[in-house]
Protein backbone atom coordinates (compact mmCIF):
# COMPACT_ATOMS: atom_id res chain seq x y z
CA UNK A 1 0.00 0.00 0.00
CA UNK A 2 1.37 3.44 -0.89
CA UNK A 3 2.25 5.98 1.79
CA UNK A 4 -0.03 8.96 2.65
CA UNK A 5 2.60 11.28 1.14
CA UNK A 6 2.73 9.33 -2.10
CA UNK A 7 -1.07 9.27 -2.32
CA UNK A 8 -1.23 13.04 -1.73
CA UNK A 9 1.51 13.71 -4.27
CA UNK A 10 -0.10 11.56 -6.93
CA UNK A 11 -3.41 13.34 -6.32
CA UNK A 12 -1.67 16.55 -7.36
CA UNK A 13 0.62 14.92 -9.90
CA UNK A 14 1.01 16.40 -13.39
CA UNK A 15 0.04 12.92 -14.63
CA UNK A 16 -3.57 13.87 -13.80
CA UNK A 17 -3.49 16.86 -16.14
CA UNK A 18 -5.20 16.59 -19.52
CA UNK A 19 -3.48 19.67 -20.90
CA UNK A 20 0.22 19.84 -21.63
CA UNK A 21 1.60 22.93 -19.84
CA UNK A 22 5.29 23.67 -19.46
CA UNK A 23 7.45 21.96 -16.91
CA UNK A 24 7.46 25.02 -14.65
CA UNK A 25 3.66 24.96 -14.53
CA UNK A 26 3.86 21.32 -13.47
CA UNK A 27 6.21 22.21 -10.62
CA UNK A 28 3.68 24.83 -9.57
CA UNK A 29 0.90 22.23 -9.54
CA UNK A 30 2.93 20.04 -7.19
CA UNK A 31 3.47 23.03 -4.90
CA UNK A 32 -0.20 23.88 -4.39
CA UNK A 33 -2.78 22.00 -2.37
CA UNK A 34 -5.52 22.15 -4.99
CA UNK A 35 -6.30 23.44 -8.46
CA UNK A 36 -8.09 26.51 -7.01
CA UNK A 37 -4.68 27.84 -5.99
CA UNK A 38 -3.31 27.66 -9.54
CA UNK A 39 -4.49 31.04 -10.83
CA UNK A 40 -2.61 34.04 -12.30
CA UNK A 41 -1.42 36.41 -9.59
CA UNK A 42 -1.77 33.89 -6.73
CA UNK A 43 1.13 34.55 -4.36
CA UNK A 44 0.58 32.63 -1.13
CA UNK A 45 0.56 28.83 -1.21
CA UNK A 46 -0.81 26.74 1.66
CA UNK A 47 1.55 25.36 4.30
CA UNK A 48 1.26 21.93 2.73
CA UNK A 49 1.86 23.44 -0.68
CA UNK A 50 5.05 25.14 0.47
CA UNK A 51 6.32 21.90 1.96
CA UNK A 52 5.61 20.02 -1.23
CA UNK A 53 7.25 22.81 -3.23
CA UNK A 54 10.54 22.54 -1.33
CA UNK A 55 10.56 18.77 -1.65
CA UNK A 56 9.64 18.92 -5.33
CA UNK A 57 12.45 21.33 -6.15
CA UNK A 58 14.99 19.24 -4.26
CA UNK A 59 13.87 15.96 -5.82
CA UNK A 60 13.78 17.35 -9.34
CA UNK A 61 17.20 19.03 -8.97
CA UNK A 62 18.74 15.77 -7.80
CA UNK A 63 16.76 13.19 -9.78
CA UNK A 64 16.15 14.67 -13.25
CA UNK A 65 18.71 14.17 -16.01
CA UNK A 66 18.82 17.69 -17.51
CA UNK A 67 18.82 16.52 -21.12
CA UNK A 68 15.89 15.94 -23.46
CA UNK A 69 13.34 17.18 -20.93
CA UNK A 70 10.74 17.83 -23.64
CA UNK A 71 10.11 14.17 -24.41
CA UNK A 72 7.73 13.44 -21.51
CA UNK A 73 8.10 16.19 -18.89
CA UNK A 74 5.00 15.24 -16.89
CA UNK A 75 5.94 11.59 -16.48
CA UNK A 76 9.57 12.40 -15.78
CA UNK A 77 8.70 14.87 -13.02
CA UNK A 78 6.33 12.42 -11.36
CA UNK A 79 8.93 9.65 -11.53
CA UNK A 80 11.71 11.93 -10.23
CA UNK A 81 9.79 12.45 -6.99
CA UNK A 82 10.60 8.85 -6.06
CA UNK A 83 13.69 7.72 -7.96
CA UNK A 84 16.63 9.33 -9.80
CA UNK A 85 17.09 9.08 -13.56
CA UNK A 86 20.32 7.79 -15.03
CA UNK A 87 22.50 10.84 -15.65
CA UNK A 88 21.08 12.85 -12.74
CA UNK A 89 23.01 14.10 -9.71
CA UNK A 90 21.55 11.22 -7.70
CA UNK A 91 22.47 8.55 -10.25
CA UNK A 92 25.30 9.52 -12.56
CA UNK A 93 26.05 5.97 -13.71
CA UNK A 94 28.09 6.00 -16.89
CA UNK A 95 26.73 9.40 -17.98
CA UNK A 96 29.49 11.68 -16.78
CA UNK A 97 31.58 14.58 -17.99
CA UNK A 98 31.93 18.37 -17.82
CA UNK A 99 28.90 18.95 -20.02
CA UNK A 100 26.43 17.02 -17.86
CA UNK A 101 27.94 18.62 -14.74
CA UNK A 102 27.30 22.09 -16.17
CA UNK A 103 23.71 21.11 -17.00
CA UNK A 104 23.20 19.77 -13.47
CA UNK A 105 24.63 22.98 -12.03
CA UNK A 106 22.34 25.15 -14.19
CA UNK A 107 19.40 23.05 -13.02
CA UNK A 108 20.49 23.37 -9.39
CA UNK A 109 20.84 27.14 -9.71
CA UNK A 110 17.39 27.42 -11.27
CA UNK A 111 15.58 25.32 -8.68
CA UNK A 112 17.57 25.78 -5.47
CA UNK A 113 20.11 28.51 -6.11
CA UNK A 114 23.10 26.19 -5.68
CA UNK A 115 25.48 24.13 -7.79
CA UNK A 116 26.22 20.51 -6.90
CA UNK A 117 29.51 20.56 -8.86
CA UNK A 118 30.39 24.28 -8.67
CA UNK A 119 31.39 24.19 -12.34
CA UNK A 120 29.94 27.61 -13.25
CA UNK A 121 31.80 30.81 -12.44
CA UNK A 122 30.12 34.21 -12.23
CA UNK A 123 30.83 36.11 -15.43
CA UNK A 124 32.94 39.27 -15.21
CA UNK A 125 31.07 40.73 -18.16
CA UNK A 126 27.39 41.39 -18.89
CA UNK A 127 25.39 41.81 -22.10
CA UNK A 128 25.59 45.38 -23.37
CA UNK A 129 21.79 45.59 -23.33
CA UNK A 130 21.44 44.36 -19.74
CA UNK A 131 19.27 46.77 -17.74
CA UNK A 132 19.36 45.03 -14.35
CA UNK A 133 22.46 46.05 -12.32
CA UNK A 134 21.88 43.11 -9.97
CA UNK A 135 21.63 40.48 -12.71
CA UNK A 136 24.09 37.59 -12.37
CA UNK A 137 25.43 35.72 -15.38
CA UNK A 138 27.52 32.55 -15.44
CA UNK A 139 30.36 31.47 -17.71
CA UNK A 140 30.07 28.12 -19.47
CA UNK A 141 33.53 26.63 -19.91
CA UNK A 142 32.16 23.99 -22.29
CA UNK A 143 30.61 26.65 -24.52
CA UNK A 144 33.74 28.80 -24.51
CA UNK A 145 35.89 25.85 -25.46
CA UNK A 146 33.58 25.07 -28.36
CA UNK A 147 33.61 28.67 -29.60
CA UNK A 148 37.41 28.83 -29.43
CA UNK A 149 37.63 25.63 -31.41
CA UNK A 150 35.20 26.93 -34.04
CA UNK A 151 37.16 30.17 -34.36
CA UNK A 152 39.98 28.11 -35.90
CA UNK A 153 37.73 27.68 -38.92
CA UNK A 154 37.65 30.91 -41.01
CA UNK A 155 34.13 30.05 -42.17
CA UNK A 156 32.77 30.33 -38.63
CA UNK A 157 32.79 34.14 -38.43
CA UNK A 158 31.38 34.36 -41.96
CA UNK A 159 28.31 32.43 -40.81
CA UNK A 160 27.10 35.32 -38.62
CA UNK A 161 24.30 37.38 -40.16
CA UNK A 162 23.27 40.97 -39.55
CA UNK A 163 20.13 41.04 -37.39
CA UNK A 164 17.41 43.72 -37.05
CA UNK A 165 19.44 45.50 -34.38
CA UNK A 166 22.44 45.84 -36.68
CA UNK A 167 24.48 43.19 -34.85
CA UNK A 168 26.11 40.20 -36.48
CA UNK A 169 24.50 37.27 -34.74
CA UNK A 170 23.64 33.59 -34.97
CA UNK A 171 21.83 30.93 -32.98
CA UNK A 172 23.54 27.57 -32.97
CA UNK A 173 24.09 24.39 -31.00
CA UNK A 174 27.77 23.97 -31.89
CA UNK A 175 27.47 20.19 -31.88
CA UNK A 176 30.11 18.50 -29.79
CA UNK A 177 32.93 16.61 -31.39
CA UNK A 178 34.23 13.86 -29.10
CA UNK A 179 37.32 13.49 -31.23
CA UNK A 180 38.28 17.00 -30.10
CA UNK A 181 37.64 16.37 -26.42
CA UNK A 182 33.99 17.34 -26.02
CA UNK A 183 31.53 15.27 -24.02
CA UNK A 184 28.45 17.29 -24.96
CA UNK A 185 26.76 20.67 -25.12
CA UNK A 186 25.46 22.31 -21.94
CA UNK A 187 23.32 25.16 -23.32
CA UNK A 188 21.41 23.64 -26.23
CA UNK A 189 20.72 26.29 -28.89
CA UNK A 190 22.16 29.61 -27.73
CA UNK A 191 22.72 33.10 -29.14
CA UNK A 192 26.12 34.36 -30.25
CA UNK A 193 26.95 37.95 -31.24
CA UNK A 194 30.04 39.60 -32.63
CA UNK A 195 31.22 42.63 -30.67
CA UNK A 196 34.15 44.80 -29.66
CA UNK A 197 35.24 46.44 -26.41
CA UNK A 198 38.45 47.88 -24.96
CA UNK A 199 40.02 44.39 -24.95
CA UNK A 200 39.35 43.63 -28.60
CA UNK A 201 36.90 41.80 -30.84
CA UNK A 202 34.90 38.94 -29.41
CA UNK A 203 32.16 36.37 -29.85
CA UNK A 204 29.69 36.67 -27.00
CA UNK A 205 27.29 33.90 -26.02
CA UNK A 206 24.01 34.13 -24.15
CA UNK A 207 21.38 31.69 -22.99
CA UNK A 208 18.63 31.68 -20.39
CA UNK A 209 18.80 28.15 -19.00
CA UNK A 210 15.12 27.29 -18.76
CA UNK A 211 13.54 23.84 -18.49
CA UNK A 212 10.23 24.93 -19.99
CA UNK A 213 9.95 23.30 -23.45
CA UNK A 214 7.09 25.63 -24.43
CA UNK A 215 8.82 28.94 -23.76
CA UNK A 216 8.99 31.07 -26.88
CA UNK A 217 6.15 29.29 -28.70
CA UNK A 218 3.63 32.10 -28.18
CA UNK A 219 2.96 35.10 -25.91
CA UNK A 220 0.17 33.43 -23.94
CA UNK A 221 2.29 30.44 -22.96
CA UNK A 222 5.22 32.72 -22.13
CA UNK A 223 3.03 34.80 -19.80
CA UNK A 224 1.66 31.71 -18.02
CA UNK A 225 5.15 30.29 -17.65
CA UNK A 226 6.48 33.54 -16.19
CA UNK A 227 3.61 33.58 -13.65
CA UNK A 228 4.40 29.99 -12.66
CA UNK A 229 8.08 30.88 -12.21
CA UNK A 230 7.15 33.84 -10.02
CA UNK A 231 4.83 31.81 -7.79
CA UNK A 232 7.19 28.92 -7.13
CA UNK A 233 10.33 31.06 -6.91
CA UNK A 234 12.05 29.47 -9.90
CA UNK A 235 14.65 31.72 -11.50
CA UNK A 236 16.26 30.42 -14.70
CA UNK A 237 20.04 30.89 -14.61
CA UNK A 238 21.55 33.02 -17.37
CA UNK A 239 24.78 32.21 -19.16
CA UNK A 240 26.91 34.94 -20.72
CA UNK A 241 30.54 35.32 -21.65
CA UNK A 242 32.93 36.68 -24.27
CA UNK A 243 35.55 34.79 -26.23
CA UNK A 244 38.14 37.18 -27.69
CA UNK A 245 39.74 36.51 -31.04
CA UNK A 246 41.37 39.85 -31.83
CA UNK A 247 43.13 42.50 -29.77
CA UNK A 248 42.19 46.19 -29.85
Phi and psi in degrees as a GROMACS rama.xvg file:
@    title "Ramachandran Plot"
@    xaxis  label "Phi"
@    yaxis  label "Psi"
@TYPE xy
-75.15  156.842  UNK-2
-74.0623  158.431  UNK-3
-55.9886  -38.0513  UNK-4
-62.9876  -46.3163  UNK-5
-63.2697  -40.1843  UNK-6
-62.9233  -42.9472  UNK-7
-66.4575  -40.1197  UNK-8
-64.5933  -45.8085  UNK-9
-64.3551  -29.6833  UNK-10
-64.987  -28.5954  UNK-11
-105.719  8.9444  UNK-12
-66.8424  144.58  UNK-13
-61.8129  -13.6197  UNK-14
-65.059  -21.7266  UNK-15
-85.4231  -4.35808  UNK-16
-81.9959  141.424  UNK-17
-95.2564  -20.8456  UNK-18
-87.5956  178.881  UNK-19
-128.744  66.1321  UNK-20
-72.2891  173.875  UNK-21
-69.4358  168.124  UNK-22
-64.4185  -31.4253  UNK-23
-69.5653  -34.3617  UNK-24
-65.8836  -33.7367  UNK-25
-68.8896  -38.7378  UNK-26
-61.5607  -39.8347  UNK-27
-61.7237  -39.4223  UNK-28
-66.1731  -33.249  UNK-29
-67.3976  -33.8449  UNK-30
-76.0772  -18.6541  UNK-31
-104.434  153.05  UNK-32
-75.5157  -29.5365  UNK-33
-155.476  167.209  UNK-34
-62.4224  -25.5638  UNK-35
-63.8958  -21.6511  UNK-36
-80.5978  -17.5155  UNK-37
-88.8681  77.5347  UNK-38
-135.687  149.09  UNK-39
-55.8011  134.177  UNK-40
87.7855  -5.59536  UNK-41
-71.8062  126.315  UNK-42
-113.377  -25.4028  UNK-43
-114.206  111.486  UNK-44
-83.8219  161.621  UNK-45
-69.0981  165.827  UNK-46
-58.2537  -43.2369  UNK-47
-63.6069  -41.9061  UNK-48
-60.4564  -42.0944  UNK-49
-65.6219  -37.8562  UNK-50
-65.0764  -43.457  UNK-51
-65.244  -35.8402  UNK-52
-61.0993  -49.1601  UNK-53
-60.4256  -42.6897  UNK-54
-66.3121  -41.6612  UNK-55
-61.9955  -45.7537  UNK-56
-60.2515  -45.6108  UNK-57
-63.332  -45.5675  UNK-58
-65.0294  -43.5023  UNK-59
-66.1061  -42.9466  UNK-60
-60.46  -35.4153  UNK-61
-92.4105  -24.7652  UNK-62
-111.581  -10.391  UNK-63
-92.1993  134.072  UNK-64
-81.3703  115.933  UNK-65
-78.8282  53.5519  UNK-66
-142.856  135.57  UNK-67
62.8672  36.8544  UNK-68
-69.1742  -13.5209  UNK-69
-81.2998  -6.94807  UNK-70
-65.5453  -51.726  UNK-71
-153.414  68.1888  UNK-72
-59.694  -38.2718  UNK-73
-63.7628  -50.8136  UNK-74
-64.7493  -36.4847  UNK-75
-69.5957  -37.8558  UNK-76
-65.4073  -46.7326  UNK-77
-59.8651  -42.6453  UNK-78
-67.1276  -37.6075  UNK-79
-66.0333  -18.1895  UNK-80
-67.9439  -18.0292  UNK-81
-123.598  -22.9684  UNK-82
-152.943  146.796  UNK-83
-79.9553  145.79  UNK-84
-81.1656  154.193  UNK-85
-64.4997  129.209  UNK-86
96.8645  3.42785  UNK-87
-92.4422  173.605  UNK-88
-60.1691  -38.2899  UNK-89
-78.338  -12.3288  UNK-90
-154.997  78.1254  UNK-91
-69.8379  -37.77  UNK-92
55.134  -134.512  UNK-93
-96.0365  10.0181  UNK-94
-98.2389  93.0168  UNK-95
-133.784  172.64  UNK-96
131.206  168.838  UNK-97
-64.9012  -34.4073  UNK-98
-65.3272  -48.5125  UNK-99
-68.0144  -31.1174  UNK-100
-66.1035  -40.8833  UNK-101
-63.2921  -42.8001  UNK-102
-61.7991  -43.032  UNK-103
-64.4735  -35.213  UNK-104
-71.6478  -38.3997  UNK-105
-62.9435  -40.6853  UNK-106
-64.0201  -43.8069  UNK-107
-62.4597  -40.8168  UNK-108
-63.6285  -40.9875  UNK-109
-66.59  -42.3697  UNK-110
-90.2858  -37.974  UNK-111
-127.18  -3.35776  UNK-112
73.4496  23.4149  UNK-113
-145.166  156.924  UNK-114
-110.58  124.042  UNK-115
-67.7787  -28.636  UNK-116
-109.418  -12.2464  UNK-117
56.1325  41.2699  UNK-118
-88.4147  -12.6761  UNK-119
-106.408  123.467  UNK-120
-97.8851  146.62  UNK-121
-65.9987  130.702  UNK-122
-70.3393  142.227  UNK-123
-86.3238  -6.59593  UNK-124
-123.29  160.788  UNK-125
-131.645  157.29  UNK-126
-57.7474  143.395  UNK-127
-63.9668  -22.6248  UNK-128
-98.4091  12.0373  UNK-129
-69.1403  129.745  UNK-130
-109.049  -4.60074  UNK-131
-102.734  109.946  UNK-132
-65.7205  -18.5198  UNK-133
-96.7069  -0.0469219  UNK-134
-64.5912  139.386  UNK-135
-114.972  130.808  UNK-136
-119.602  153.097  UNK-137
-121.597  140.291  UNK-138
-77.7868  143.091  UNK-139
-112.5  106.271  UNK-140
-61.5972  -36.8475  UNK-141
-62.4099  -44.564  UNK-142
-66.296  -41.9165  UNK-143
-65.3332  -37.8878  UNK-144
-62.8276  -42.5797  UNK-145
-65.2285  -41.6634  UNK-146
-63.9741  -44.3215  UNK-147
-59.3768  -39.9961  UNK-148
-67.2591  -40.6311  UNK-149
-69.0626  -28.4002  UNK-150
-64.6747  -17.3515  UNK-151
-71.0522  -17.7682  UNK-152
-95.9676  116.578  UNK-153
-61.3819  -18.9469  UNK-154
-76.9551  -16.7895  UNK-155
-62.3803  -51.8087  UNK-156
-66.0925  -29.0785  UNK-157
-69.4499  -18.3694  UNK-158
-80.284  -8.97529  UNK-159
-75.8529  139.525  UNK-160
-118.7  148.593  UNK-161
-70.621  123.271  UNK-162
-92.911  -175.429  UNK-163
-65.5387  -21.155  UNK-164
-91.9237  4.36784  UNK-165
78.7207  22.2153  UNK-166
-114.825  136.248  UNK-167
-74.5463  121.225  UNK-168
-144.387  163.266  UNK-169
-160.9  152.255  UNK-170
-113.375  126.029  UNK-171
-150.394  167.821  UNK-172
-102.936  -23.4094  UNK-173
47.3709  67.1875  UNK-174
-50.087  136.335  UNK-175
-67.0506  153.444  UNK-176
-128.542  102.572  UNK-177
-61.862  -27.1067  UNK-178
-65.47  -21.1219  UNK-179
-105.464  16.0342  UNK-180
94.788  11.8956  UNK-181
-91.7344  147.555  UNK-182
-116.592  6.33034  UNK-183
151.212  -176.696  UNK-184
-115.734  136.184  UNK-185
-102.916  -12.1839  UNK-186
-108.86  -13.0016  UNK-187
71.7642  -148.722  UNK-188
-71.0669  130.479  UNK-189
-139.259  164.72  UNK-190
-95.1664  134.914  UNK-191
-122.973  139.276  UNK-192
-128.833  151.105  UNK-193
-93.5965  137.177  UNK-194
-152.786  -179.804  UNK-195
-149.015  137.88  UNK-196
-138.416  -164.126  UNK-197
-68.0699  -12.0556  UNK-198
-91.7907  -22.5678  UNK-199
140.129  -164.054  UNK-200
-87.3226  148.052  UNK-201
-149.676  163.49  UNK-202
-108.611  117.706  UNK-203
-95.1813  155.578  UNK-204
-131.528  145.625  UNK-205
-145.214  140.705  UNK-206
-158.187  138.154  UNK-207
-96.4607  111.086  UNK-208
-77.9131  99.173  UNK-209
-127.779  131.029  UNK-210
-85.3338  5.21085  UNK-211
-85.0089  111.796  UNK-212
-72.1189  -7.68266  UNK-213
-104.307  -2.70994  UNK-214
-61.6809  136.743  UNK-215
91.1588  -9.93819  UNK-216
-72.4375  -44.3765  UNK-217
-159.512  165.204  UNK-218
-64.1836  -36.4168  UNK-219
-63.6952  -47.6331  UNK-220
-65.7436  -36.4447  UNK-221
-62.4498  -42.7234  UNK-222
-63.8086  -44.985  UNK-223
-62.8762  -40.3291  UNK-224
-65.811  -40.7766  UNK-225
-64.1486  -37.7759  UNK-226
-63.3348  -44.9518  UNK-227
-60.7368  -43.3724  UNK-228
-60.151  -42.5024  UNK-229
-64.2145  -42.9824  UNK-230
-66.4446  -44.6186  UNK-231
-89.6325  -4.23933  UNK-232
77.0685  27.8376  UNK-233
-89.4334  129.033  UNK-234
-128.132  102.251  UNK-235
-54.4887  134.309  UNK-236
-76.6414  146.612  UNK-237
-113.372  133.924  UNK-238
-104.123  135.245  UNK-239
-156.536  141.538  UNK-240
-168.28  170.469  UNK-241
-128.831  132.969  UNK-242
-113.005  112.775  UNK-243
-84.3051  139.176  UNK-244
-128.889  -0.674914  UNK-245
-153.046  139.995  UNK-246
-89.2022  152.499  UNK-247
